[in-house]
C-alpha cells in the first residue's frame, strides 16, 4: 500500500526531509510495515505560516493542494492525506478523485468521539485560528461533542514551537500537556492536537496520553490518526469494494472541458 502525504506549502528541498523525519516518528508507531508513505510538496504554494491566516491567500493555495491530490491518484497512490488540520482540498478533490482522501481534522475528531464523551482541541497560537477551527467543527456537525470554549491556543507562539521543537520535541509536548490539563478540568475526556505542525512533535516526544487523577486522557496527534485512517480506508475499499464516497463523478471529458476553461493541464 502507498499513501501520499500532501503538503500545504511550497516544496522546499532539504527541509521537507527534515520535517518528514518528524512525522515519520508518529505514523510508524501505527502503520503496518508494508505501508509506504511518500510526501508530496506543492509545486506552487504558500511559505510564510502567517499567510495561512488570510482567507484570500489560502484560497489561492487551495488549487495547488487539489492538483496535488489529482497527481497522487495519477501516480498510483492508494490513498492521500493532507498535512493540515484544516482538511484543505479534501472536499474539492473528492469530487474528481476516486482514491480515499483523508483530512486530519475530521478523522481525528471522529476518533475522539469514539474515545470519550467530550473533546477539546489545542490549536496553533496564531491570529484567527480559534474561530476558524470552531467553524470547522460546526461544519462537521461535532459542536455538541466539544466542551464549552473547547478550542484553545497552544501556550507557545507557533513560531517558538516550530523553531525550538526540531531540536527538542519535548518543548511542544510540555506546552500541550499544560493546556490539556486545563481542558480536562473543564470537562474534556479527549484532547485533539489541532495542528499538524505541533502534533507530530508530540508523537516524537512520546506524548499520547496524560494521567489526571485515576484517568488516562488520550492526546491525539491528528496527522498520525489521519495516516492510520487512510490505511484502514484502503483496506476496506480493497477488501469489499466499498466506495469511499457517494459523491457523483463527472465524466472524464467533462472534467477536461472545465479544466481547459481555466488553462489547467489534463
C-alpha positions in Angstrom: 0.0 0.0 0.0 1.2 3.5 -0.9 -0.1 6.6 0.9 0.7 10.1 -0.3 1.1 12.8 2.3 0.2 16.1 0.5 1.8 19.2 2.0 0.1 22.5 2.1 3.1 24.7 1.4 5.7 25.4 -1.3 8.1 22.5 -1.7 11.4 23.3 -0.1 14.2 20.8 -0.9 16.1 19.7 2.1 13.6 21.0 4.7 10.9 18.5 3.6 13.2 15.6 4.5 13.8 17.1 8.0 10.1 17.6 8.6 9.1 14.2 7.2 11.5 12.6 9.6 9.5 14.1 12.5 6.1 13.0 11.0 7.5 9.5 10.4 8.2 9.0 14.1 4.4 9.2 14.7 2.9 7.2 11.9 5.5 4.4 12.1 4.0 3.5 15.5 0.7 2.6 14.0 1.0 1.8 10.3 1.9 -1.7 9.0 5.5 -2.2 8.0 4.4 -2.8 4.3 2.6 0.5 4.1 4.8 3.1 2.3 4.3 6.8 2.9 5.6 9.4 0.4 5.5 13.1 0.9 4.4 15.4 -1.9 5.1 19.2 -1.6 3.3 21.8 -3.6 4.8 23.0 -6.9 3.4 26.4 -6.1 2.3 27.3 -2.6 2.5 29.4 0.5 5.6 29.6 2.6 5.0 32.0 5.5 3.0 30.4 8.3 1.1 33.7 8.8 -0.1 33.5 5.2 -2.4 30.7 6.3 -4.5 33.1 8.4 -5.5 35.1 5.4 -8.6 33.7 3.6 -7.6 35.1 0.2 -4.1 33.6 0.4 -5.4 30.2 1.4 -8.0 30.4 -1.4 -5.1 30.7 -3.9 -3.2 27.9 -2.2 -6.2 25.5 -2.3 -5.9 25.0 -6.0 -2.4 23.7 -5.7 -3.5 21.3 -2.9 -6.3 19.9 -5.1 -3.9 19.5 -8.0 -1.5 17.5 -5.8 -4.4 15.1 -4.9 -5.2 14.6 -8.5 -1.5 14.0 -9.3 -1.3 11.5 -6.4 -4.1 9.4 -8.0 -2.4 9.6 -11.4 0.8 8.3 -9.8 -0.9 5.3 -8.5 -1.2 6.0 -4.8 -3.8 4.0 -2.9 -4.8 7.0 -0.7 -3.8 10.5 0.1 -3.7 12.6 3.3 -3.4 16.3 3.6 -0.8 17.7 6.0 -3.1 20.2 7.8 -5.8 20.0 10.4 -8.0 22.4 8.2 -8.5 19.4 5.8 -7.9 21.8 2.9 -8.7 20.4 -0.6 -10.4 17.2 0.7 -14.0 18.2 -0.2 -13.0 19.7 -3.6 -10.7 16.9 -4.7 -13.1 14.2 -3.6 -15.4 15.4 -6.4 -13.0 14.2 -9.1 -10.6 11.7 -7.4 -11.6 8.0 -6.6 -8.9 7.1 -4.1 -9.6 7.8 -0.4 -8.7 11.3 0.7 -8.3 11.9 4.4 -8.2 15.1 6.4 -6.6 15.1 9.9 -9.3 17.4 11.3 -12.4 15.3 10.7 -10.7 11.9 11.1 -9.1 12.8 14.5 -12.3 14.5 15.8 -14.4 11.5 14.9 -11.9 9.2 16.5 -12.0 11.4 19.6 -15.8 10.8 19.7 -15.1 7.1 20.0 -12.7 7.6 22.9 -14.8 9.9 25.1 -18.0 11.8 25.5 -16.5 15.3 25.1 -13.3 16.5 23.4 -11.2 19.7 23.2 -8.8 21.0 20.6 -5.4 22.7 21.1 -4.5 24.8 18.1 -1.5 26.8 16.9 -1.1 30.1 18.6 -1.6 32.4 15.6 -4.1 35.1 14.9 -7.6 34.0 14.0 -7.0 30.2 14.4 -9.5 29.6 17.2 -12.7 30.9 15.4 -11.5 29.2 12.2 -11.4 25.8 13.9 -14.6 26.4 15.8 -16.3 27.0 12.4 -14.7 23.8 11.1 -16.1 21.8 14.0 -19.6 23.3 13.4 -19.3 22.4 9.7 -18.5 18.8 10.7 -21.6 18.7 13.0 -19.5 18.0 16.1 -20.1 21.1 18.1 -22.2 19.2 20.7 -19.2 16.9 21.4 -16.9 19.8 22.0 -16.7 21.2 25.6 -17.7 24.9 26.0 -14.9 27.1 24.8 -13.1 23.9 23.8 -10.8 25.3 21.1 -7.8 27.0 22.7 -4.4 28.3 21.6 -1.2 26.4 22.5 0.7 28.2 25.3 3.7 28.9 23.0 3.7 31.2 20.0 3.7 29.0 16.9 7.0 30.4 15.7 8.6 29.3 19.0 7.1 25.8 18.8 8.1 25.4 15.2 11.7 26.6 15.7 12.5 25.0 19.1 10.8 21.7 18.8 13.0 20.3 16.0 15.9 20.3 18.5 13.7 19.3 21.4 10.2 17.9 20.7 9.5 17.9 24.4 9.2 21.7 24.1 6.0 21.2 22.1 4.8 18.3 24.2 5.2 20.2 27.5 3.0 23.1 26.2 0.3 20.7 25.1 0.3 18.9 28.4 -0.2 22.2 30.3 -3.2 23.2 28.2 -4.6 19.7 28.2 -4.8 19.6 32.0 -6.7 22.8 32.0 -9.1 21.4 29.4 -9.7 18.2 31.3 -10.6 20.2 34.3 -13.2 21.9 32.2 -14.7 18.6 31.1 -12.7 17.2 28.2 -12.3 13.4 28.0 -10.0 13.5 24.9 -7.6 16.1 23.7 -7.0 16.6 20.0 -3.8 18.4 18.9 -5.4 20.5 16.2 -2.3 21.5 14.3 -0.2 19.2 12.1 2.8 21.4 12.8 2.5 20.5 16.6 1.0 17.0 16.8 4.0 15.2 15.2 6.4 16.8 17.7 4.2 15.4 20.5 4.3 12.0 19.0 8.1 12.3 18.5 8.3 13.1 22.3 6.1 10.1 23.1 3.1 12.1 24.3 -0.1 10.1 23.6 -1.8 10.3 27.0 -1.7 12.1 30.3 -2.9 10.9 33.7 -5.4 13.0 35.6 -6.4 11.6 39.0 -7.3 8.0 38.1 -8.0 8.6 34.4 -5.8 8.2 31.3 -6.7 11.0 28.9 -5.9 10.4 25.2 -3.8 13.0 23.4 -4.4 12.7 19.7 -1.8 13.6 17.0 -4.2 14.4 14.2 -1.7 13.7 11.5 -1.0 10.2 12.8 -4.7 9.4 13.2 -5.3 10.5 9.6 -2.5 8.3 8.3 -4.0 5.2 10.0 -7.5 6.2 8.8 -6.2 6.2 5.3 -4.6 2.8 5.7 -7.9 1.5 7.0 -9.9 3.1 4.3 -7.8 1.4 1.6 -8.1 -2.0 3.3 -11.9 -1.7 3.4 -12.1 -0.5 -0.2 -9.8 -3.2 -1.5 -11.4 -6.0 0.6 -15.1 -5.2 -0.1 -15.3 -2.8 -3.0 -17.0 -0.3 -0.7 -16.8 3.1 -2.3 -15.1 5.7 -0.2 -17.6 8.5 -1.1 -21.0 8.5 -2.7 -20.3 11.8 -4.5 -21.1 11.5 -8.2 -18.1 11.6 -10.6 -18.4 13.7 -13.7 -17.3 12.1 -17.0 -13.6 12.5 -17.8 -14.4 14.6 -20.9 -16.4 17.0 -18.7 -13.6 17.3 -16.3 -11.3 18.1 -19.2 -13.7 20.7 -20.5 -13.8 22.6 -17.3 -10.0 22.3 -16.7 -9.5 23.7 -20.2 -11.5 26.7 -19.3 -9.1 27.5 -16.5 -6.0 26.6 -18.5 -5.2 23.5 -16.3 -3.3 20.5 -17.8 -5.2 17.3 -18.5 
